[in-house]
Amino acid sequence: MSVLAKLLDLTAASCQDRDGEDGIVMSRVGGVQFFPTSGTVSMREGTTEELDIFVPVFSGDVRLALHEVDRGPGMPARLVGTVSISPDEAGRGTIRKKFEGAGALYELSYVVN
């Protein structure tokens, strides 16, 4: 049986950068970046980015990582945090989990079908 998680949106509750705007990327832990497909997405505190992304969830949990990427060549990417999505969450409606770390807080909303 194939189970899919539909990522609905990502909200910036508090940004890592002092100017209140972060460059964000999301990937599977140990995998390639899937949001955005290239570059970064700029998010300001209090903003929400609509996602509409499907992630396959098969026999075990899928772990997603959110990084904040500083501007400029050679600048480091900081791990904000990780969340796990489980096939056991199917049918539970909208689920919200937090990426929290590196001085930032983001909330991911998704459903598992």
C-alpha positions as CSV (number, residue, x, y, z in Angstrom):
1,M,0.0,0.0,0.0
2,S,1.4,3.4,-1.0
3,V,1.0,6.2,1.5
4,L,1.6,9.8,0.6
5,A,2.1,12.9,2.8
6,K,1.0,16.1,1.3
7,L,3.0,19.0,2.6
8,L,0.5,21.9,2.9
9,D,2.4,25.0,4.1
10,L,5.4,26.2,6.0
11,T,5.1,29.2,8.5
12,A,8.0,31.3,9.8
13,A,7.3,31.9,13.4
14,S,10.7,33.3,14.1
15,C,13.7,33.7,11.7
16,Q,17.3,33.0,12.4
17,D,18.8,36.0,10.6
18,R,18.7,39.3,12.6
19,D,17.1,41.2,9.7
20,G,14.0,39.0,10.0
21,E,14.4,37.2,6.7
22,D,15.8,33.7,6.1
23,G,16.8,31.8,3.0
24,I,15.2,28.4,3.5
25,V,15.6,24.9,1.9
26,M,13.9,21.6,2.7
27,S,15.2,18.1,1.9
28,R,14.9,14.5,3.1
29,V,17.5,13.8,5.8
30,G,20.5,12.6,3.9
31,G,18.8,13.3,0.6
32,V,18.5,16.0,-2.0
33,Q,16.8,19.3,-1.7
34,F,13.2,19.3,-2.9
35,F,11.9,22.7,-1.8
36,P,12.5,24.8,-3.6
37,T,13.8,22.7,-6.5
38,S,16.9,25.0,-6.7
39,G,18.2,28.1,-4.8
40,T,16.4,29.2,-1.6
41,V,13.0,30.6,-0.6
42,S,13.1,33.9,1.3
43,M,10.8,33.9,4.3
44,R,10.1,36.7,6.8
45,E,8.7,36.3,10.3
46,G,5.0,35.7,10.3
47,T,4.8,34.6,6.6
48,T,3.5,31.3,5.3
49,E,4.7,29.6,2.1
50,E,2.1,27.3,0.4
51,L,3.8,24.0,-0.5
52,D,1.5,21.5,-2.3
53,I,4.3,18.9,-2.3
54,F,3.8,15.1,-2.1
55,V,6.3,12.9,-0.2
56,P,6.0,9.1,-0.4
57,V,5.8,7.4,3.0
58,F,6.2,3.7,2.7
59,S,7.1,1.2,5.5
60,G,8.8,3.6,7.9
61,D,9.1,7.2,8.9
62,V,10.3,9.8,6.5
63,R,12.6,12.5,8.1
64,L,12.6,16.0,6.6
65,A,15.3,18.6,7.3
66,L,14.9,22.4,7.1
67,H,18.1,24.5,6.6
68,E,18.6,28.3,6.7
69,V,21.2,29.3,4.1
70,D,23.0,32.6,4.6
71,R,23.5,34.9,1.7
72,G,26.9,35.1,0.0
73,P,29.3,32.7,-1.5
74,G,30.8,30.2,0.9
75,M,28.3,31.0,3.7
76,P,27.2,28.0,5.8
77,A,23.8,26.4,5.9
78,R,22.4,26.0,9.4
79,L,20.1,23.1,10.3
80,V,17.0,24.5,11.8
81,G,15.6,21.1,12.6
82,T,14.1,17.9,11.5
83,V,10.6,16.4,11.6
84,S,9.4,12.8,11.1
85,I,6.3,11.8,9.1
86,S,4.9,8.3,9.8
87,P,2.5,6.1,7.8
88,D,0.7,5.7,11.2
89,E,-0.4,9.4,10.8
90,A,-2.7,8.5,7.9
91,G,-6.3,9.6,8.3
92,R,-5.5,12.0,11.3
93,G,-6.3,15.2,9.4
94,T,-4.0,18.2,9.3
95,I,-0.8,17.6,11.4
96,R,1.5,20.4,12.5
97,K,5.1,19.9,13.5
98,K,7.9,22.3,14.4
99,F,11.4,22.7,13.0
100,E,13.2,24.5,15.8
101,G,16.9,25.3,16.2
102,A,19.7,27.7,15.2
103,G,17.6,30.5,16.7
104,A,14.6,29.9,14.3
105,L,11.2,28.3,14.6
106,Y,9.2,27.1,11.6
107,E,5.9,25.1,11.5
108,L,5.1,22.6,8.8
109,S,1.5,21.5,8.2
110,Y,0.7,18.3,6.3
111,V,-1.8,15.4,5.9
112,V,-1.0,11.7,5.3
113,N,-3.3,9.7,3.1
